[in-house]
Amino acid sequence: MRKGRKKIDNGFKSVGRVILAITWMLLFPVWVSAQKLPEKPPIPVKLTVSTLQHLDFGKIIPTGVAGSVKVPPSGIPVIQNVFLISIPTPGLIDVECLPGSLINISFPSIVTLTRSGPGTLDLINLISDHSPSFITKSAHTFVYFGGTLQVNTLSANPGGSYGGSIPVTFTLIHQ
């Protein structure tokens, strides 16, 4: 009987060791995960903006009354009281940033274009195909933008090349 009992005791000891081993395996991950691990350094924030194509209203001829040329981000122009000699094109900007970044775009309400002689043209209603905010889906996001060029009569806007700079602001809101 004692031999049998001894065998049973050894069996209980084996079961106890197995339970202890299982308990150790279950508690060890909790202990490891409870330890404070060093934080990873933040990823440097890099936002690069490059102009790939300038906004171009093409060559236009004013008529006897005020008119406009609207170039939306889609590139399909809408003209009023002017003649187009060449096709306008929207501006194109490459925004380079980490995917998943929230970017805000802001345009001025008006930009005055000048020429070497008398006459100015006003560019209004600037907008992009990503206005006013967007989340980057890849490292490069292409942003098309356009606006409306207000054109006066030929005497107020004599022929010539009008130009200027459009200050577009890109702000990284969240990465």
C-alpha positions as CSV (number, residue, x, y, z in Angstrom):
1,M,0.0,0.0,0.0
2,R,2.8,2.3,0.8
3,K,4.3,1.8,-2.6
4,G,1.0,2.8,-4.2
5,R,0.7,5.8,-1.9
6,K,4.2,6.9,-2.7
7,K,3.4,6.7,-6.3
8,I,0.3,8.9,-5.8
9,D,2.4,11.4,-3.8
10,N,4.9,11.6,-6.7
11,G,2.0,12.1,-9.0
12,F,0.8,15.1,-6.9
13,K,4.3,16.5,-6.9
14,S,4.4,16.3,-10.7
15,V,1.1,18.0,-11.0
16,G,2.2,20.7,-8.6
17,R,5.3,21.3,-10.7
18,V,3.2,21.6,-13.9
19,I,0.8,24.0,-12.2
20,L,3.8,26.1,-10.9
21,A,5.3,26.1,-14.4
22,I,2.0,27.2,-16.0
23,T,1.5,29.9,-13.3
24,W,5.0,31.2,-14.0
25,M,4.4,31.3,-17.7
26,L,1.1,33.1,-17.3
27,L,2.5,35.7,-14.8
28,F,5.8,36.3,-16.5
29,P,4.2,38.2,-19.5
30,V,2.2,40.4,-17.1
31,W,5.4,41.2,-15.2
32,V,7.3,41.9,-18.4
33,S,4.5,44.1,-19.8
34,A,4.2,46.0,-16.5
35,Q,7.9,47.1,-16.7
36,K,8.3,50.6,-18.2
37,L,10.1,50.2,-21.5
38,P,12.1,53.2,-22.8
39,E,10.0,55.3,-25.2
40,K,11.0,55.4,-28.8
41,P,12.3,58.8,-29.9
42,P,9.7,60.9,-31.9
43,I,9.9,60.7,-35.6
44,P,11.2,63.9,-37.0
45,V,8.5,66.0,-38.6
46,K,9.3,66.8,-42.2
47,L,6.9,68.7,-44.5
48,T,8.2,69.5,-47.9
49,V,6.2,71.5,-50.5
50,S,7.3,71.7,-54.1
51,T,5.6,73.5,-57.0
52,L,5.3,71.2,-60.0
53,Q,3.1,73.4,-62.2
54,H,2.2,77.1,-61.9
55,L,-1.4,78.3,-62.1
56,D,-1.7,79.7,-65.6
57,F,-4.7,81.5,-66.9
58,G,-3.4,81.3,-70.5
59,K,-3.6,84.1,-73.0
60,I,-6.9,86.0,-72.8
61,I,-8.4,89.0,-74.7
62,P,-10.7,91.2,-72.7
63,T,-13.9,92.4,-74.3
64,G,-15.7,95.7,-73.8
65,V,-17.0,94.7,-70.4
66,A,-15.5,93.2,-67.2
67,G,-15.2,89.4,-67.2
68,S,-13.4,86.6,-65.6
69,V,-11.6,83.3,-66.1
70,K,-12.1,80.7,-63.5
71,V,-9.7,77.8,-63.4
72,P,-10.9,75.2,-60.8
73,P,-8.6,72.5,-59.5
74,S,-10.1,70.1,-62.1
75,G,-8.7,72.3,-64.8
76,I,-11.9,72.8,-66.8
77,P,-12.0,76.6,-67.3
78,V,-15.2,78.7,-67.0
79,I,-15.0,82.0,-68.9
80,Q,-17.2,85.1,-68.8
81,N,-16.8,88.1,-71.2
82,V,-13.3,87.2,-72.4
83,F,-11.7,85.3,-75.2
84,L,-9.3,82.5,-74.5
85,I,-6.4,82.1,-76.9
86,S,-4.7,79.3,-75.0
87,I,-5.8,76.8,-72.5
88,P,-5.4,77.7,-68.8
89,T,-4.0,75.1,-66.4
90,P,-4.4,74.7,-62.6
91,G,-1.4,74.8,-60.3
92,L,0.1,71.6,-59.0
93,I,1.9,71.2,-55.7
94,D,3.7,68.1,-54.3
95,V,3.3,67.8,-50.6
96,E,5.8,65.3,-49.0
97,C,5.0,64.2,-45.5
98,L,4.5,60.9,-43.6
99,P,1.3,59.1,-44.4
100,G,-1.5,59.8,-42.0
101,S,-0.5,63.4,-41.4
102,L,-3.2,66.0,-41.1
103,I,-2.4,69.0,-43.3
104,N,-4.2,72.4,-43.5
105,I,-4.0,74.6,-46.7
106,S,-4.8,78.3,-46.6
107,F,-4.9,80.8,-49.4
108,P,-5.0,84.6,-49.4
109,S,-8.4,86.1,-50.2
110,I,-7.0,88.2,-53.0
111,V,-3.7,88.3,-55.0
112,T,-3.0,91.3,-57.2
113,L,-1.1,90.4,-60.4
114,T,1.0,93.2,-62.0
115,R,2.7,94.0,-65.2
116,S,5.6,96.2,-66.2
117,G,3.3,99.0,-67.4
118,P,-0.1,100.2,-66.1
119,G,-2.8,97.8,-65.1
120,T,-3.4,95.1,-62.5
121,L,-5.5,91.9,-62.3
122,D,-7.0,90.5,-59.2
123,L,-7.0,86.7,-58.5
124,I,-9.7,85.7,-56.1
125,N,-11.5,82.6,-54.7
126,L,-8.3,80.4,-54.6
127,I,-9.1,76.8,-53.8
128,S,-7.5,73.4,-54.0
129,D,-8.9,69.9,-54.5
130,H,-7.9,69.2,-50.9
131,S,-9.2,72.4,-49.2
132,P,-9.1,73.2,-46.4
133,S,-7.6,70.1,-44.8
134,F,-6.6,66.6,-45.8
135,I,-4.9,63.5,-44.4
136,T,-1.9,62.2,-46.4
137,K,-2.4,58.7,-47.7
138,S,1.1,58.3,-49.0
139,A,4.5,60.0,-48.8
140,H,3.6,62.3,-51.7
141,T,0.2,64.0,-52.1
142,F,-0.5,66.0,-55.2
143,V,-2.6,69.1,-54.7
144,Y,-4.2,70.9,-57.6
145,F,-5.4,74.5,-57.1
146,G,-7.1,77.2,-59.0
147,G,-8.9,80.5,-58.7
148,T,-10.8,83.2,-60.5
149,L,-9.0,86.0,-62.4
150,Q,-11.1,89.1,-62.6
151,V,-10.5,90.9,-65.9
152,N,-11.6,94.5,-66.6
153,T,-11.9,96.2,-70.0
154,L,-9.0,96.3,-72.5
155,S,-8.4,100.0,-71.5
156,A,-8.1,99.1,-67.8
157,N,-6.1,95.9,-68.5
158,P,-3.9,96.6,-71.5
159,G,-2.2,93.7,-73.2
160,G,1.0,92.2,-71.6
161,S,2.2,89.6,-69.3
162,Y,0.8,89.8,-65.8
163,G,2.4,87.9,-62.9
164,G,2.8,87.6,-59.2
165,S,3.3,85.2,-56.3
166,I,0.6,83.3,-54.5
167,P,1.5,82.7,-50.9
168,V,0.0,79.3,-50.1
169,T,0.4,78.1,-46.5
170,F,0.6,74.4,-45.6
171,T,0.4,73.7,-41.9
172,L,1.1,70.3,-40.4
173,I,-1.8,69.9,-37.8
174,H,-1.1,66.4,-36.6
175,Q,1.2,63.5,-37.4
